[in-house]
């Protein structure tokens, strides 16, 4: 009985990964940023639908506030294209990330879901809220 459980535990441990999207277009880069909601430069994050852009990630990071205390963070690199083939994505109407090369859209409030036939969603980072502090990481 111990052998099957041990084998199962080994299988589970080996199938864990830091990358959840397996996107060959975007490299995994270390991200560990802290934002303070009481910093005036982050005032847009005090309201649902607000966002700020920060340095980090591959082409920059956008932090978006959904409803109430739900925050999302996405890389601004177009997920369906090679990193060097296009400039960073832009925010359109406060609800979409848009790749400037082909106008592919990704919904900010839907986990970066593509709004077209592209295979990959926007590269998301973890957001942990501790009081007035947001920690953006890919750990």
Beta strands, then each sheet from edge to edge (+ up, - down):
strand 1: 32-36
strand 2: 51-54
strand 3: 61-65
strand 4: 71-75
strand 5: 90-92
strand 6: 96-98
strand 7: 105-107
strand 8: 113-114
strand 9: 124-130
strand 10: 133-137
sheet 1: 1+ 10- 9+ 4- 3+ 2-
sheet 2: 5+ 6- 7+ 8-
end
